[in-house]
């Protein structure tokens, strides 16, 4: 979710959840387009310097990622004015923060040093900026795929539509967490489906307007701590160093009516102590985005692309009073089977997360900025073993 939230009262603390999301791209129907100028001002035996100018021809953007592939075995060794990472032939350059915003017709540049084979140093054939191929012209943005609610689908029963309404489902509880509702106008409801052992089904529907870059809600299933402990026998807390399995399975349907800015994500909380109370803010937050629409993106800057659970994720790092790490799936999905331990271990291996810390909470839900839609979780489970 967004930044800068202070918990100054017990009721607010008990109700609120913080996850890390900001609007990083323009919404559907925006004009998109870009132009890239790639030059090699200096080249020597075994190495060269390249300069890249990126011009935004479309609507303003507040963060950028440029991707290309080398065709002659070039390897980036250092960079400036951007964070540049390479995996095989694929190269990703992400803004340095201070140069993240690009107005229409605005340009920025960055450079890097790289090696080459002294035989061929071809200019990359194509570049993409925030997923858009840079052709030197603009085109209308993509129209979102809208799946209207089937007219034969009955409305869910037992809806809870007040802020922070909740319903207990075995070891989980579903929270109608409307922590950001003051940034807009609208409604959101949650409802319980079925409970079978450690597997539940539940849903939420929403209709929000207002500030398009502010999260209104994070309706979610909660396992473990949420500014206090509501239920027992959750399997949490567990110390990261114990290397316990945290296996999760989540199958859901997303129905969007018109333009929406939203995501579907796990939200994991970590503390330095095993039994935090409502007074103890987390020290670390780990988000795992499995689906997003309308240009929603995580707080912080992109650090790497990693492969976990058989798919690729862009890894972002930021801070909102505690560390926030966001794994954003490079393609949307509505069905996942993951071991959340693998994401924590990736952060430990980078030296970003201390293995002495405790995983205290696993939450799964949807962050909504604006729009009208519905999330139906057909089956969900998280088990610590």
C-alpha positions as CSV (number, residue, x, y, z in Angstrom):
1,X,0.0,0.0,0.0
2,X,1.0,3.6,0.2
3,X,3.5,5.4,2.4
4,X,3.4,7.7,5.5
5,X,0.8,6.1,7.7
6,X,1.1,6.8,11.5
7,X,-0.8,4.7,14.0
8,X,-1.6,7.2,16.8
9,X,-4.6,5.5,18.3
10,X,-5.2,1.9,19.4
11,X,-8.3,1.5,17.3
12,X,-6.5,2.7,14.2
13,X,-3.6,0.4,14.9
14,X,-5.7,-2.6,15.4
15,X,-7.6,-2.0,12.2
16,X,-4.9,-0.9,9.8
17,X,-2.7,-3.0,7.5
18,X,0.1,-1.6,5.5
19,X,1.2,-3.0,2.2
20,X,3.4,-1.4,-0.4
21,X,1.8,0.0,-3.5
22,X,1.9,3.2,-5.5
23,X,0.7,4.1,-9.0
24,X,3.6,3.8,-11.3
25,X,2.1,3.9,-14.8
26,X,-0.9,5.7,-16.4
27,X,-4.2,3.9,-16.6
28,X,-6.0,2.3,-19.5
29,X,-6.5,4.3,-22.6
30,X,-3.5,6.5,-21.9
31,X,-1.3,7.5,-24.8
32,X,1.9,5.5,-24.8
33,X,5.0,5.8,-26.8
34,X,8.8,6.2,-26.4
35,X,12.0,6.8,-28.3
36,X,15.4,5.5,-27.5
37,X,18.7,6.7,-28.8
38,X,21.6,4.3,-28.2
39,X,25.1,5.4,-28.9
40,X,28.7,4.0,-28.3
41,X,30.9,7.1,-27.9
42,X,33.9,5.0,-26.8
43,X,35.1,1.5,-27.7
44,X,38.3,-0.3,-27.0
45,X,39.7,-3.8,-27.1
46,X,37.4,-5.8,-24.9
47,X,35.2,-3.0,-23.7
48,X,33.0,0.0,-24.5
49,X,30.9,2.8,-23.1
50,X,27.3,3.3,-24.2
51,X,25.0,6.2,-23.7
52,X,21.2,5.7,-23.7
53,X,18.7,8.6,-24.1
54,X,15.1,7.7,-23.2
55,X,12.3,10.0,-24.3
56,X,8.7,9.6,-23.2
57,X,6.3,10.4,-26.0
58,X,3.1,9.4,-24.2
59,X,1.3,10.5,-21.1
60,X,3.5,11.4,-18.0
61,X,5.0,8.4,-16.1
62,X,6.3,8.4,-12.5
63,X,8.7,5.5,-12.9
64,X,10.4,3.7,-15.8
65,X,12.0,0.4,-16.7
66,X,13.8,0.0,-20.0
67,X,14.5,-3.5,-21.3
68,X,16.5,-4.8,-24.3
69,X,18.6,-7.8,-25.3
70,X,22.1,-7.9,-26.6
71,X,22.7,-10.0,-29.7
72,X,26.5,-10.2,-29.6
73,X,27.4,-11.4,-26.1
74,X,27.9,-8.0,-24.6
75,X,27.9,-7.9,-20.8
76,X,27.3,-4.8,-18.6
77,X,29.9,-4.2,-15.9
78,X,28.9,-0.9,-14.4
79,X,26.3,1.9,-14.9
80,X,25.4,5.4,-13.8
81,X,22.1,7.4,-13.6
82,X,20.2,4.1,-13.6
83,X,20.2,0.6,-12.0
84,X,21.2,-1.9,-14.7
85,X,20.9,-5.6,-14.3
86,X,21.6,-8.4,-16.9
87,X,20.5,-12.0,-17.1
88,X,21.9,-13.8,-20.1
89,X,21.4,-11.5,-23.0
90,X,18.4,-9.7,-21.4
91,X,19.2,-6.3,-19.8
92,X,16.9,-4.2,-17.6
93,X,17.6,-0.6,-16.6
94,X,15.5,1.1,-13.9
95,X,15.3,4.7,-13.0
96,X,17.5,6.0,-10.2
97,X,14.7,7.6,-8.3
98,X,15.5,11.2,-8.9
99,X,15.0,10.7,-12.6
100,X,11.8,8.6,-12.3
101,X,9.3,11.1,-13.5
102,X,9.1,11.7,-17.2
103,X,6.5,14.2,-18.5
104,X,5.2,14.1,-22.0
105,X,8.1,14.7,-24.4
106,X,10.6,14.7,-21.5
107,X,13.9,12.7,-21.8
108,X,16.5,11.4,-19.5
109,X,19.8,9.6,-20.1
110,X,22.0,7.0,-18.5
111,X,25.2,5.3,-19.3
112,X,27.1,2.0,-18.7
113,X,30.3,0.2,-19.4
114,X,30.3,-3.2,-20.9
115,X,32.5,-5.9,-22.4
116,X,32.3,-7.2,-26.0
117,X,34.0,-9.9,-28.1
118,X,36.1,-7.6,-30.3
119,X,34.2,-8.9,-33.3
120,X,30.7,-7.5,-33.1
121,X,29.0,-4.9,-31.0
122,X,25.6,-4.5,-32.6
123,X,23.1,-2.0,-31.4
124,X,20.2,-3.7,-29.7
125,X,17.3,-4.4,-32.1
126,X,14.4,-3.2,-29.8
127,X,13.7,-1.5,-26.6
128,X,10.6,-1.5,-24.3
129,X,9.8,1.2,-21.8
130,X,7.4,0.0,-19.1
131,X,6.4,-2.8,-21.4
132,X,5.8,-0.6,-24.4
133,X,7.9,-1.1,-27.5
134,X,9.7,2.1,-28.4
135,X,8.9,2.9,-32.0
136,X,9.3,6.7,-31.9
137,X,5.5,7.3,-32.1
138,X,2.5,7.0,-29.8
139,X,-0.5,4.7,-29.8
140,X,-3.6,4.5,-27.6
141,X,-3.0,2.4,-24.5
142,X,-4.4,-1.1,-24.2
143,X,-8.1,-1.4,-23.4
144,X,-8.4,-3.6,-20.3
145,X,-10.0,-7.0,-20.7
146,X,-13.4,-6.7,-18.9
147,X,-15.1,-9.8,-17.6
148,X,-18.6,-8.6,-16.5
149,X,-20.2,-10.5,-13.7
150,X,-22.4,-13.1,-15.3
151,X,-26.1,-12.1,-15.0
152,X,-26.9,-15.7,-13.7
153,X,-24.3,-15.3,-10.8
154,X,-26.3,-14.8,-7.6
155,X,-25.2,-12.1,-5.3
156,X,-23.1,-13.4,-2.3
157,X,-25.0,-13.9,0.9
158,X,-23.8,-12.7,4.3
159,X,-22.0,-9.6,3.0
160,X,-20.2,-7.5,5.6
161,X,-19.8,-3.9,4.3
162,X,-18.7,-1.8,7.2
163,X,-15.1,-0.8,7.5
164,X,-13.0,-3.4,9.4
165,X,-15.9,-5.9,9.6
166,X,-14.5,-9.4,9.9
167,X,-15.5,-13.0,9.8
168,X,-13.6,-16.0,11.3
169,X,-13.0,-19.0,9.1
170,X,-11.1,-21.7,11.0
171,X,-7.5,-20.5,11.7
172,X,-8.0,-17.4,9.3
173,X,-10.2,-14.3,9.6
174,X,-11.3,-12.2,6.6
175,X,-10.9,-8.5,7.3
176,X,-12.8,-5.8,5.3
177,X,-9.8,-3.6,5.7
178,X,-10.7,-0.1,4.4
179,X,-7.7,1.6,5.8
180,X,-7.4,4.2,3.0
181,X,-11.0,5.0,2.5
182,X,-10.5,8.6,3.4
183,X,-8.6,9.2,0.1
184,X,-11.8,8.5,-2.0
185,X,-15.5,7.7,-2.0
186,X,-17.0,4.2,-2.4
187,X,-18.0,1.0,-0.8
188,X,-16.5,-2.5,-0.3
189,X,-17.9,-5.7,1.1
190,X,-16.5,-9.1,2.1
191,X,-18.2,-12.4,2.5
192,X,-17.3,-15.9,3.7
193,X,-17.7,-19.0,1.5
194,X,-16.8,-22.4,2.7
195,X,-14.3,-23.9,5.2
196,X,-12.9,-27.4,4.7
197,X,-10.0,-28.2,7.0
198,X,-7.3,-25.6,6.3
199,X,-8.8,-24.5,3.0
200,X,-11.3,-21.6,2.7
201,X,-13.2,-19.7,0.0
202,X,-14.2,-16.1,0.4
203,X,-14.8,-13.0,-1.7
204,X,-14.9,-9.2,-1.9
205,X,-16.5,-6.6,-4.1
206,X,-15.7,-2.9,-4.4
207,X,-16.5,0.4,-6.1
208,X,-14.1,3.2,-5.4
209,X,-13.4,6.6,-6.9
210,X,-11.1,9.4,-5.7
211,X,-7.3,9.8,-5.7
212,X,-6.0,7.3,-8.3
213,X,-2.6,7.0,-6.6
214,X,-3.9,6.1,-3.2
215,X,-4.9,2.6,-2.0
216,X,-8.4,2.5,-0.5
217,X,-8.5,-1.0,0.9
218,X,-6.8,-4.3,1.4
219,X,-9.7,-6.8,2.0
220,X,-7.8,-9.9,2.9
221,X,-7.6,-13.2,4.7
222,X,-5.4,-12.9,7.8
223,X,-3.3,-15.7,9.3
224,X,-1.4,-14.7,12.5
225,X,-0.6,-11.3,13.8
226,X,-2.4,-8.1,12.8
227,X,-1.6,-5.5,15.4
228,X,-2.3,-8.2,17.9
229,X,-3.3,-11.9,17.9
230,X,-6.9,-12.8,17.2
231,X,-6.7,-16.6,16.7
232,X,-4.6,-19.5,18.0
233,X,-3.2,-22.5,16.2
234,X,-2.1,-20.6,13.2
235,X,1.5,-22.1,13.0
236,X,2.9,-18.6,13.4
237,X,5.2,-17.0,14.5
238,X,8.1,-19.0,13.0
239,X,11.7,-17.9,13.0
240,X,13.1,-17.5,9.5
241,X,16.3,-19.4,10.5
242,X,14.2,-22.5,11.2
243,X,13.7,-22.7,7.4
244,X,10.2,-24.1,7.9
245,X,7.9,-24.6,4.9
246,X,5.2,-22.1,4.4
247,X,3.2,-23.7,1.7
248,X,0.3,-21.8,0.1
249,X,-2.2,-22.4,-2.6
250,X,-4.5,-19.7,-3.9
251,X,-7.1,-19.9,-6.7
252,X,-9.2,-16.9,-7.5
253,X,-11.2,-15.1,-10.2
254,X,-10.9,-11.3,-10.9
255,X,-13.9,-9.5,-12.4
256,X,-13.3,-5.9,-13.4
257,X,-16.0,-3.6,-14.7
258,X,-14.4,-0.8,-16.7
259,X,-11.1,0.7,-15.7
260,X,-9.6,-0.5,-12.4
261,X,-6.3,0.1,-10.7
262,X,-5.7,-2.8,-8.3
263,X,-3.6,-5.8,-7.4
264,X,-3.9,-9.2,-5.8
265,X,-1.1,-9.9,-3.4
266,X,0.2,-11.7,-0.3
267,X,1.4,-9.5,2.5
268,X,3.9,-11.0,5.0
269,X,5.0,-9.3,8.2
270,X,8.2,-9.9,10.2
271,X,9.3,-8.8,13.7
272,X,12.5,-9.1,15.8
273,X,10.4,-10.7,18.6
274,X,8.3,-13.8,18.5
275,X,5.2,-12.4,20.2
276,X,4.6,-8.8,19.2
277,X,1.6,-6.9,20.5
278,X,-0.4,-4.1,19.0
279,X,2.4,-1.7,20.1
280,X,5.1,-3.4,18.0
281,X,5.3,-2.3,14.4
282,X,6.9,-4.8,12.0
283,X,10.5,-4.3,11.0
284,X,10.0,-5.8,7.5
285,X,7.1,-6.3,5.0
286,X,7.3,-8.7,2.1
287,X,4.7,-8.4,-0.6
288,X,4.1,-11.0,-3.4
289,X,2.0,-9.6,-6.2
290,X,0.4,-12.3,-8.4
291,X,-1.9,-10.0,-10.4
292,X,-2.2,-6.3,-11.1
293,X,-4.2,-4.0,-13.4
294,X,-4.3,-0.3,-14.3
295,X,-0.7,0.6,-13.7
296,X,-0.4,-0.3,-10.0
297,X,3.2,-0.8,-8.9
298,X,5.2,-1.3,-5.7
299,X,6.9,1.2,-3.5
300,X,10.7,1.6,-4.0
301,X,12.9,0.8,-6.9
302,X,13.5,-2.3,-8.9
303,X,16.6,-4.2,-7.8
304,X,16.5,-7.5,-9.7
305,X,14.5,-10.1,-11.6
306,X,14.4,-13.5,-9.8
307,X,13.0,-16.9,-10.5
308,X,11.0,-18.4,-7.7
309,X,8.4,-21.1,-7.8
310,X,9.0,-21.7,-11.5
311,X,8.2,-18.2,-12.6
312,X,9.9,-14.8,-12.8
313,X,9.4,-11.8,-10.4
314,X,10.6,-8.2,-10.4
315,X,12.0,-7.5,-7.0
316,X,11.6,-4.0,-5.6
317,X,13.0,-2.5,-2.4
318,X,11.7,0.6,-0.4
319,X,11.1,1.9,3.0
320,X,8.0,3.4,4.6
321,X,9.3,3.5,8.2
322,X,10.2,-0.2,7.9
323,X,11.7,-2.2,5.0
324,X,9.4,-3.2,2.2
325,X,10.3,-5.8,-0.3
326,X,7.9,-6.5,-3.2
327,X,8.1,-9.5,-5.6
328,X,5.9,-8.6,-8.6
329,X,5.1,-11.4,-11.0
330,X,6.1,-10.5,-14.5
331,X,2.8,-11.9,-15.8
332,X,-0.6,-12.1,-14.2
333,X,-2.0,-15.4,-12.9
334,X,-5.1,-16.4,-11.0
335,X,-3.7,-19.7,-9.6
336,X,-0.5,-20.0,-7.5
337,X,1.1,-22.8,-5.5
338,X,4.2,-21.4,-3.6
339,X,6.5,-21.9,-0.7
340,X,6.7,-18.5,0.9
341,X,9.9,-19.5,2.6
342,X,11.6,-19.3,-0.8
343,X,10.9,-15.6,-1.0
344,X,12.2,-15.0,2.5
345,X,15.4,-17.0,1.8
346,X,16.0,-14.9,-1.3
347,X,16.1,-11.8,0.9
348,X,18.3,-13.5,3.5
349,X,20.8,-14.5,0.8
350,X,21.0,-10.8,-0.3
351,X,21.8,-9.7,3.2
352,X,18.6,-7.7,3.4
353,X,16.7,-9.7,5.9
354,X,18.1,-11.2,9.1
355,X,17.3,-14.9,9.5
356,X,16.9,-14.2,13.3
357,X,13.6,-12.4,12.6
358,X,10.1,-14.0,13.0
359,X,7.5,-14.4,10.3
360,X,4.4,-13.3,12.3
361,X,1.7,-12.8,9.6
362,X,0.6,-14.1,6.2
363,X,-2.2,-12.1,4.6
364,X,-3.7,-12.6,1.1
365,X,-6.1,-10.1,-0.5
366,X,-6.5,-7.3,-3.0
367,X,-5.3,-3.7,-2.9
368,X,-7.8,-1.4,-4.7
369,X,-6.9,2.2,-5.8
370,X,-10.0,3.0,-7.9
371,X,-12.5,1.1,-10.0
372,X,-15.4,-1.4,-9.6
373,X,-14.7,-5.1,-9.4
374,X,-14.8,-8.3,-7.5
375,X,-12.3,-10.9,-6.3
376,X,-13.7,-14.4,-5.7
377,X,-11.3,-16.7,-3.9
378,X,-12.4,-20.2,-4.8
379,X,-9.8,-21.9,-2.6
380,X,-7.0,-20.7,-0.3
381,X,-4.7,-22.2,2.2
382,X,-1.4,-21.4,3.9
383,X,0.2,-24.1,6.2
384,X,3.5,-23.9,8.2
385,X,5.2,-27.3,8.5
